[in-house]
Amino acid sequence: MQPYLYYRFRRFPKAKVLISEHFDGQIMARIIRFFALGSIHGSTTRGGAKVLLQGLKALSEGYDIGITPDGPKGPRYEVNDGVVVMAQKRQTKVIIYHCVPSCYWQLSSWDKFVVPKPFGTLDFYASEPIDLEGLDMDQAKEQIKKALMLHALP
């Protein structure tokens, strides 16, 4: 549902999404293409430097970058350095998008993955742009985490 929220807030959407190279990532890449969004394949654990360079290049070309900030293995709600590095190097701001279901199933995985139940409602949230300029890594990550936790599920 995040592409829906993105399109609601961006007048001229142009984005690439960081997606895993695993099989489930390939499924996600097909879905993302349906929304006319591009993808960057990799993660912090697989090809992290390549992903960082591709992300910086995409930002330079005017793309927005969609990232799940806690990475492929967590820990949950902990922000990885790549988000901060890209935002600071390209002097761009970070916006946190949330989709919160009214009723859901929650898996017992490390990320407590949520599957919305049928006939519930979905509330969408977007933060104000977060400026990370001039902050050190820990301060920047804390700013992002604070915004992430605003609508976080237990």
N, C-alpha and C positions, 0 to 999 in steps of 0.2 A: 504493500500500500504506500510505501514511501515515494515512489514515482508520482503517484497522485498528488501527494502533498507538495512535492517539488514543483509540479506544474501549476498548482494553485498559487504559489508565491513568486514564481519567476515569469516575467513577461515573455522573454525570449530564451527558453530553456536550451542549454547546451552543456551537457555533463557527461562525465565518464565515471563509472563505478568500479571500485577496487573489489575484485572477485577472486575467490580461491581457484587454484588450478585443478582441484579435485573434481570428481564426477558431479557432485552436487553444485559446484561452482559453474560447471558447463550448463546445467539446467537453468541456473539463475541468469547466466549470460544470455541465453535465448529469450528469457522473459524480459530482460532489460532491453534487448534489441527491439522487442515489440513496442516498447515505449520510446523508441528512437533515441536511446541513450547508448553511449559507447561503454567499453569496459577496459580495464587494466587488470591483467591476470597475474596473480602472485599473492604473497603475504609476507609478514615479517619473518616467518620461519622458512619460506621458500622464495628466494630471489628478492629479498628485501631491498637491496641496493638498486636493482633493476626497476622495481616498483616505484621507489622514491624518485629516480630519474625520470621515469615515464610520467609520474604525477606532476613533477616540477615543469616538465615540458608541456603537459596538457594545460596547466594553469597559465603558463606563458602564452599559450594559444587561445586563451579566453574561455576555457572550459571550467566548469565547476567540478569538484571531485567529491564523490560519495564514498564515505568510508565508515565501516563499523569500527569504532575507535578502540575496542578492547581486543581486537585481533582474533585470530583463529583458535587460540587456546586459553585466552583469558590472562589473568584472572578477570572475573566479571566486573564491569564498570571501571576498570583501570585503563587509562588512556595510554596508548603507545606513542613513542617519540615522533614517528613519521608524520602524524597530523600536525604537530607543532612545527616541525622542521619545514614542511611544505608551506604552511601558513606564514611563517616568519620570513622565509626566503623570498616569497613572492608578494609580501606585504598585502596579504588578503585576510579577510575575516572568516571566522568559523560560525556556522549556524547549525544548531542542534535541532533535528527533526525527531518527533516522537509520534507513535501511533499507539494509543492505549485502548484496548478492548474492555467493554463493560463486564463481559464474562469470558472465561478462557480456561483451557487446559494448560498446565505448566509442566514441562518435562523435567526429569531429575538430572539433566545434563549439567555440565559446569556453568553454562550460560543461562540456565533456567528458561530455555526456549519456550515461547508462548504461542499457542495456537488458538485463535479466536473461535468461540463457539457460535454455531448458527443462530441467527435472529437477535444477536446482541448488537450493540452500537460500537462504533469506533470513533474515538475522539482524537483529532490530529492537533499537534502543537508544533510551533516553530519558535525558536528563541530569537531574541534580538541578535544582530551580528556581534560576535565577540572579538575584540581587537587584542591580539597577543603581542603586539609590537612593544619592545622594550622589556618584556618579561623574561626571566630565566626559565629553563625547561620545567622545573618543578612548579613554579608559579603558573605558567601557562597551562600545564596539565591539570592543575587544581581548578583553574577557571573553567575549563572544559568539563571536568568532572562535576563541578557544582551545577552546571546547566544540565548535564545528563541526569543527575539525581532529582531534578525538579519534578519530573513526571515518571520516575522509575517505578516499576512494579516490584513488590517484595520478593 
